[in-house]
Amino acid sequence: MLVKKYRILSLGVILILLVFLFNNRIFLKEEENDNALIVNYAGFENTDKNISANVNEKNNLNKSSVIKKDSIKEVNYLTLHYDALLVDTHNDFIWKVFDKGAVFGQRNSFTQSDLPRFKAGGLDVQVFAVWIPMNKISRSFSFVMSQIERLKNIESENSSDIEFAKNYDDIIRITDSKKICGLIGIEGGTAVEKNLDNINTFFENGVRYIGLTWNNSNGISTSARDETERGKLGGLTEFGIQVIKRMNEVGMLVDVSHLSEAGFWDVIDNTTSPVIASHSNCYSLNPHFRNLTDEQIKAVAKNGGYIGVNFYDKFLDKDADLNRTLNAYEKYSSELNELNEKYGDDLLKYNEERDKFLSDKKISGGTSIEKVIEHIDYIKNLVGIDYVGIGSDFDGGITPPNELYDASTYPLITKRLVEKGYTSEEIKKVLGGNFLRVFKIVCG
Ligand SMILES: [Zn+2]
């Protein structure tokens, strides 16, 4: 009897010990990973995508996202999206201001971007590209300077919402203060005219990248379009090589989007800094002259550079022209505007309600967001996750994929990347981390 009692007692002790060890093991699992953020991306067919991420990585997540081990709760893709720094490396809004009188601080009926749309989309850093129309080519320098003046006016008229940065520390300070951070790029090296010192003037005025050509060739190089459609050979000129050298010296990014292949390889041979393609896609997925071949993508990666994936359906999908139909906004503008008015102050709710509304709508034809994800994924699979980002080209005359109808739709990119199994670390790199790495190295 006594033996039996002891047996029961020891069994009980063993059981308690086992329970203790088991609990402790679970506890230790978290403790080992003290800085781990355990995120359950709810709301998808596959809800068991648990992703751990190191929250120590500077500026990647704000403090409110750190989930303590004793209060694990679900965080959805929207939290990840709005916490991450989102950088878009190419936007032509300033052209819409010049050409059509768009107003930055308000929702414009004829633009794809403006302050309300940037806010809704969770955008943190926008490179505003100054493009030079053909009738201004002969006065490119002064035209670009006048547009930089215009950007500075936007800054002073909207000083609580946007500030322009000149270096990496500015970017962090401005985005920490919850303002949109503006950067300035130039699309078309004609702006340099024949004077290398103009590069210094641009730099002093905040310009941090110059796209060496647009579709037209110039004194710096041949363009991708002229090379492909007119058989124009050449690449960088002697002056072009001097331009690269000066840009490297002052700490300005060389942008190879729109550049001919010959010009591209000349840049790779001559640059001493990483280069960017601010808004270009993959030639292997769609053989368009504006897209980069595998060899070019590999060269950008080897050089430590960056490629921003463009949302133009023609660059994303070779059949886009044939299939084009109305996009989601064109089809359902009144409903989408209504949702924006109703929930616009609560971005999480707004996105959820918009998702819900669009989920049962069949938007066929054109190109879908999946193509953007395909191009991002292609670059990732070819050279790794560290070289790809977003260069939408919004307001640059593009027809974007159906769902990505304006700058308020960036959260859908995060949603799709999560669904594709990207970790939160990888997503943060795509959303902005990769560009910021290159920017810090080159521009300081
Ligand atoms: Zn462009």
Residues whose N, C-alpha, C, O or C-beta is under 5 A from the ligand:
A	BS01	ZN	none
